Amino acid sequence: MLAYVLAYFLAFYFGILYGYLSPGSLGGSFISTEAAEWIAGFPLASVFLIVFLLHLIGGRRVWWWIITPLIPIVVFEVVLDPLHIYVPIILGLIAWGLGIVANKTLRKFAPAFMARIS
C-alpha cells in the first residue's frame, strides 16, 4: 500500500521522465499534458516502487509479492502503451538492482533493523 501511495505523489515526475524518453507520446489528445504525464507516470512509479521496496525488505517469496500487485499495472501498461513496454521493464530492473544493493547495505550497517522488518 505504501508503494501505491508514494506512486500517486511521484507519478508526475515519472511521467516527465517518460515524456523525455519518448517525445511525442504524451499530449495531443483531449486531456492536458500534465494529466497525460500523471496517467503515464503512475504505472511506472508503481513498478519502480513496488520492486524496490519489496527487494529492500527481502524475505521469502519476494517474487510472489512483487508479481501479485504488478498484474493490474502490467495490464494497464499494455493497454495504455504497448509499444513502449520496455520502459517499465527497464525501471523494474533498475529498481531490482537498487533494492538488492540497499538490502545488502542495510543488512551490513543495521542488522537489528533488517531483522525486525523481515
C-alpha positions in Angstrom: 0.0 0.0 0.0 2.9 2.3 0.7 4.2 1.9 -2.8 0.8 2.9 -4.3 0.5 6.0 -2.1 4.1 7.1 -2.9 3.4 6.3 -6.6 0.4 8.7 -6.5 2.7 11.6 -5.5 5.6 10.6 -7.7 3.6 9.8 -10.8 4.1 13.3 -12.3 7.9 13.1 -12.1 7.9 9.6 -13.7 5.6 10.9 -16.4 8.0 13.8 -17.1 10.8 11.2 -17.4 8.6 9.1 -19.7 7.8 12.2 -21.9 11.6 12.9 -22.1 12.4 9.3 -23.1 9.6 9.1 -25.7 8.8 12.5 -27.0 5.6 12.9 -28.8 3.9 10.1 -27.0 2.2 12.4 -24.5 -0.3 15.2 -25.3 -2.2 15.9 -28.5 -5.4 14.5 -27.0 -8.4 15.9 -25.2 -6.5 15.9 -21.9 -3.8 18.3 -20.8 -0.1 17.4 -20.9 0.1 17.4 -17.1 -2.7 14.9 -16.8 -1.2 12.7 -19.5 2.2 12.8 -17.7 0.5 11.7 -14.5 -1.5 8.9 -16.2 1.6 7.6 -17.9 3.8 8.0 -14.8 1.6 6.3 -12.3 2.2 2.7 -13.6 5.9 3.5 -14.0 6.2 4.8 -10.4 4.3 1.9 -9.1 6.5 -0.6 -10.8 9.6 1.1 -9.6 8.5 1.5 -6.0 7.0 -2.0 -5.6 10.0 -3.7 -6.9 12.4 -1.5 -5.0 10.6 -1.6 -1.6 10.0 -5.4 -1.7 13.6 -6.1 -2.6 14.7 -3.7 0.1 12.7 -5.7 2.7 13.7 -9.1 1.2 12.4 -12.2 2.7 10.8 -15.4 1.4 8.8 -15.4 -1.8 9.7 -11.9 -2.7 8.9 -12.5 -6.4 5.4 -13.7 -5.5 4.8 -10.5 -3.5 6.1 -8.5 -6.5 4.2 -10.2 -9.3 0.8 -10.2 -7.5 0.5 -6.3 -7.2 2.1 -5.8 -10.6 -0.5 -7.8 -12.6 -3.1 -4.9 -12.9 -0.2 -2.4 -13.6 1.1 -4.6 -16.4 -2.3 -5.0 -17.9 -2.8 -1.2 -17.7 0.6 -0.6 -19.3 0.0 -3.0 -22.1 -3.4 -1.3 -22.9 -2.0 2.2 -22.4 1.2 2.0 -24.4 2.2 -1.5 -25.7 5.0 0.0 -28.0 6.9 1.3 -25.0 6.6 -1.7 -22.7 10.4 -1.7 -22.4 10.3 1.4 -20.1 8.6 -0.3 -17.1 10.8 -3.4 -17.7 14.0 -1.2 -17.5 12.6 0.6 -14.5 11.9 -2.7 -12.8 15.4 -3.9 -13.5 16.9 -0.7 -12.1 14.7 -0.9 -9.0 15.7 -4.6 -8.6 19.4 -3.7 -8.6 19.0 -0.8 -6.3 16.8 -2.8 -3.9 19.4 -5.6 -3.7 22.2 -3.1 -3.0 20.1 -1.3 -0.4 19.2 -4.6 1.3 22.8 -5.7 1.5 23.9 -2.3 2.7 21.3 -2.2 5.4 21.9 -5.8 6.5 25.6 -4.8 7.0 25.1 -1.5 8.8 21.8 -2.0 10.6 21.3 -5.7 11.1 18.8 -5.3 14.0 16.5 -3.1 11.9 16.6 -5.5 9.0 15.9 -8.5 11.3 12.9 -6.6 12.7 11.3 -5.8 9.3 11.9 -9.1 7.5 
